[in-house]
Amino acid sequence: MQLQEGTITMELPWGEYEFTCSECKGTGSLQYVREDEETGEAYLSEEDCCECNGERTVTVDEEEAAEWIEVGHTPLRSPASS
């Protein structure tokens, strides 16, 4: 384990990569415009991202990571070298 900016992070298992969540763009939440059923007025609703569960990052296997990298995403973390 290593200490990084006040949080403990563990090394990723072999073959796993961590990326910023592409669904919420790393914010951990998504905003929706909804309509109040009683008044019909629009309002902004914010919910945890269902892709990353509000964690802001996703961990994928090596095969999926190759696809993410191919379309221009850069991994935040990659597996430790042996």
N, C-alpha and C positions, 0 to 999 in steps of 0.2 A: 504494500500500500504506500501511497505517497500523499503528502499534505499539499494541497493546492488552494490558495486563496481562502484559507479558513475552513475548507471542507475536505473530507477524506474521500479520495477516489481510488477505486480498485482498478487494476489492470484488466483489460478486456480479455475474455477467453480467446484462444486461437480461432481465427476465421471470422471474428465479429468486428464490425465497424460501427462507429457512432456518428450520426449526422444531425444537423439542425433539422427539426421537423419541417417538412415542406408544406404541410397543410396549414399550420399556423405561423409559419415563417419564424419560428423560435420564440414566439410570445407566450405560448402555453395556453392561449385562449382564442376563441373565434367570436366575432361580433355578428349579430344578425339584426336586421330590421324586422320587427314584429308589429302586429296590429292588436291593440287592446280590444277585446271582444265586446266590452260594454260601450266604450266611447268611439271606437273606430279610429282612434289616433295612433299614429306610428310611434314606436319607441325603440331604443337601442337595447339589445339584450346581449350579455356577454356570458359565454359558457366555456368550460374547460375543453380543450381540443380532444376529440375522440381518438385521434391518431396517436398522440403521445401521452394522453391522459394528464395533460397539464405539465408534463416534465420538460417540455421544450426541445427534447432530443429524442431520436429513435435509434435503436440498435438493430442492425441487420446483418445477415450472414454474408459471407464472401461473395456469393453469386449475385445477390441483390445489390451489394455494394458496388460491384463492377458496373451494373446498370446505372446506379446513381452517379458514379464518377463519369461514365460515358456521356451523360446529359449535362455535365458541368458542375455537379455538387462536389465539394471538397470535404472529406471526413474530418470531424473534430478530433476523433481518436481512432487509432487502429490497433490491431493486436500487437502485443509485445513480440519483438524479434527473439528467436531462439538462438 
